Amino acid sequence: MMNRRTFAASAAICVSGTTVSANPLARIFGRPTNRAEQFLPQEVDVSPDLPAGQIHVIKKDFFLYWTLGNGRARRYGIALGADGRNYTGVLKIKRKREWPSWVPTPEMVRLEPEIYGPYRKGLPGGHPQNALGARALYLYDGNVDTYYRIHGTPQPETIGTAFSSGCVRLTNEYVSELYDLVPIGTEVFLF
């Protein structure tokens, strides 16, 4: 049975007769649809006033934008935390990790002990049930770790939804791409 912490393997889909291998979003819909395609990374127009090198998260639309400058951005589909569990404001990336270990916060264990209690001692990086997935970008408010992250997910079927304890999640494939583009010190605007 699939649950919130099971590993979801990526699949291949056929788009206009061309196979796109390892598309982790295919699992959401099982076949190509406009909804699945909207969450695939793509370059889009944004305000020409946005400088290159920022991240903008538009929570209501389930998109993260990595600004490229000249009115362009790379857009990624995301998953978010349930209502009331997402940060709003401006933060800064102060750390990055590949295959990070994960320990649920005491608040996560308190709110959902049946889900997070078994993992209170944490999971190593690369574990199929590790909630941080392949990469993590750690968000700070000044010098204070907010425990809010941009990270991968072992559950690509959650892209476009809000259900977890928080954080901004991309498929492992796409968070790895973003991780390589984004330097420490990047500002992250969450609205």
N, C-alpha and C positions, 0 to 999 in steps of 0.2 A: 504494500500500500504506500502511495506517495504521501509524504507529510512535509512539513515546513523545513525539515533539515535533511531531506534525502537528496542525493546527488542526481542531477538531471543531465544526461549525456546530450551532447549537441547532435544535430542531424543535418541532412542535406535537403534542400528544397529545389524545385525547378521554377525558375522565373523566366517567362517568355521563351521557354524551350532551352534555356541555358542552366545547367546545374551549378548552384552556388554551394560549395562544400562547407561543411562544419558551421552552418548557420545556426547559432544557438537559439534564435528566436523561432525557428520552425516548430519547435516543441509546443509553443503557445497555441498555434492554430492548426498544425498538422498539414497545412497546404498554404500556398502563397495567397495572401489577401492584402488589401490596401492597409488594413490595421497593422499587420505584421511588418509590412514594408515601411510604414511610417516610423517604426522604432529602430530601423537599421541606421547605422551612422551615415551621415551625408553632409555635404557642404551646403549651407543655406545663407540667404541674405539676412543681415541684422542691421541695426542702426549703424550708420557710418561713423557715429561719434564714439563707438566702443573701441578702445585701444586693443591691440593684439596682446595676447598672453593673460587673459582673465577667464575665469569660469563663472558662468551664470546658470543657476538652477532655477527653472520655472516649475515649481511644484505642481501647480494645478494642471499643467500640460504633460507632466512626466518626461521633461526633456532637460538635458544638461548641454550647455553650449561652451565650447572652447573657442575663444575669439581669435581670429586670424588677422584682423585689421582690414582696412579698406572695405568695411561693410560686409564682411564674410565671417562665418564661424563653422566649426565642425559640430554637428548636433548628434547627440546620443540619446536613445531611449533609456529610461531609468525606472527603477522601483524605489519606493519610499516607505517610511514608517507610517503606521496608522495615524489617524487624526490625533493631534496633540503630542505627537512624538517626533516632530521634525523641528529643526532649528530654523529660525528666520533671522537674517542679518548678514553681516560681512565678517568672514573669517579668513584665516591665512593657513596655507599648507606649511607645516613646520617639519614634518617627517614623512618619509615614504618607505614602504617595505614590500618586498617580493615574498610571496607565500608566507604572510605573517601568521604568527600564532594568534589564538583568540581566547579570551576569557570573558564571559558575559558579565556585565556590570551587576553589582548588588541589586540595583533597581530592576533590572531585567529579571533576575531570579525571583525577586519579591513579587513582581506583577504577574509573572507566568512561570511559577515553579515547576509545573509539569513539563514545560518545554525546555527551560534553561537550567533547571536544577541539576540534571544529570551531567551538565557540562561546567559546573561552577569552578572546577579546577582547571578548566581550559582544554583546548585542543591544539595540537601542533599544526604548523603550516602544511598545506597539502592534504590534510585529512578531509575526506569527502563530506563531512558534516561541519567543517569549519566555516562559520558564517561570513568570514572576511574574504573567502575565495582566493584568487590568484594574486591580487595586489591591493594595497591600502594606502590612501592618502589621508594623513592625520590632520584634522582641522583644529586650529587654536584661535582663541580670542586673546590677543596680546600674547602673554607667555603662559596662558592657562589652557591646558588640554580640555577640550569640550566633550571628549569621548564621542563626538560626531565624526563620521568618516565618509569618504567616497571610497567604495571598495567593490570587489567582485562579489558574485553570488553563485553558489552551486545550484541555484534554481532559476534558470533563464525564463521559465514560464511565469515568473512574477513581474517581469518587466511590464510597465504600464499599470501597475497596481500599487496600493498603499495598504500594507497589512502588518508589517513587522514592528519591532521595537524601535526602529529609527534608522538613520543613515541613508545615504544616497548609494544605490546599488546599480551596477552595470553588469552585463554578462562578463564572465572571466576573460573572454577573448577581447572584448572592447575596453575593459578597464586596463588590460595590459597595454593596449594601444595608447590610451590616454596617459597612463603612467609614464610611458616613454617620452611623451610630448611635454609634460607639465613639470616645471622646475620647483624646487622648494622655494617658498616665498610668494608663490602665486596667490593672488586674492580670489576668494570664492564668495560670490553674491548669491544668497539663498532667499528666494521670494516666491 
